[in-house]
Amino acid sequence: MASAHLTATVQQIYATLNDALATGNMALLDQVMAPNIVDHHPDPAQAPGLDAIKHAFAGLRDAFPDLHFSVDDVIADDDKVAVRLTCRATHTGAFLGFPATHRQVTYAVFDHLRLDAGKIVERWGVVDALGLLLQLGLTLPQA
């Protein structure tokens, strides 16, 4: 079971991410991500670093302006935290080259984070991308 302190820190991190998405103020990410953050599972074609993460979040906001993360579970061990999230959003902008479908979606994200001084310094993440695409009625071309 996660300590109350780490659980509160994780809740605050995702509340800040929700605020950044709701307001479009990607500078809020500076509060919860280290300047030298490493995302081990970035979005396709995403460059490394915090600026690239801000750009990716801005793109998500363009496609899903009401995107919201809900923290379902937190498991902590020292400086590493496993987080299970439920994401809810409405697809009202272009996403992966597909035009808006105006469909509401709910999908899971599993983040494994390494924290230092209350900020994310490393992230490993798994998004239920297939579930998301199926809810949008989209399929990617076969290779």
N, C-alpha and C positions, 0 to 999 in steps of 0.2 A: 504494500500500500504506500502511495506517495505521501511524503510529509505534507503537512498542511501548508507550510511555507512554499514548497515547490508547486503544489497544486494551485495556490493563489498566484504565484508567478506565471504559471502557464495560462491560467484564466486571464490574467492581465495582458499577456502577450497577444492572445487571440482577440481580446477586446480591442486592443490597439490596432490589430490588423483589420478588424471589422470597421473601426472608425476610419482608417485609411481608405478602405473600399467605399464606405458610405459618403465620405466627403471629397474623395479624389486627392486628398493631401498625402502624397506618398512620402513626404518628409517625415511623417509619423513613424515610418519603418525604422528610422535612425534610433528611435527610442527602444526598440526591441531586437534589433539585429546589429551585430558587431560590424564595423566597417570592412573587416576582412573575412566576412562570412563565406563559408564554402557550402554550396548546395550540391550534394552528390547525385541528385536526381533532378536536374533542371528541366524546364520545358524544352521541347525540341528547338534547336537553333539558338538557345539562350546562352549569352556570353556569361563568363564568371563574374562574381562580385555583386555588391549591394546595389549599384546603379542598374545592373541588368535585372535584378529581382524587382526593383521599383518599376522598371519598364514592363516586366511581365505582369505585375499586379495592375498597372494602369491598363494593360490590354485586357485582362480579366474584367476589370471594371467597365470597360467599353462594351464588352460582350454581355456581361451579366451585372448591370449596375446595382442590383439588389442582393448580390452575393453575400451570404452570411455564414460564418463558421460557428458551429455549436460544439463545444468540448463535451464528449461523451465519457471518456475514460482517460485517466492519467496514471502512469506507472513510472516510478522514478527509482534510480539507483545512482547515487553520488551526483555526478554532473550530467548524466544522461536521462532523458525523459521520453517515454513512449506515449503518444497521444492519438486517440481515436476520435475523429471528427465526423460530424454530419454537415454537409454543405447543402444549402438551399438557395436557389436562384431562378431568375427568369431570363431566358435568352432573347435579348432585345437588340443585340448588335452582332456584327460579323465575328465569327469564331472559327479558327482554323481554315479560313477562306470560305466558310459557309455563311450565307445571309441569315439574319434573325429568323427564328422559328416561332418566337413568342410563347414557347412552351416553358412550363415550370419544371424544374429538375430537383432531385434530391440524390446526392451521391456521397460516398464515403472517401475519406482521406485518412491515411495512417502516416503520421510523422514521427520520426525518431530524431530527437534533437539533442545536441550537446550545448549546455548553457554555461556561460561565465559571466558573473556579475549581473545576472538577470537578463542577459541578452543571448540570442541564438548565435553561436559561432559555427556550428555545423548542422546540416539538415540532410536526412535521408528520408525520402517521402514516396509513398505509393498512393496514386489516385485511381479510383475506379473509373478510368477513362472509357472503357467499353460500356459500362452501365450508363455513363453520361451521354455518350454518343447514341446509344440505343434509345434513351429517353427523348433525345432531340430528333430521332428519326433519321440520323445520319450514319453513313458508313464511309470509311476511307477506301480509296482505290487499293486493289490488291497489287502487291509487288510482282 
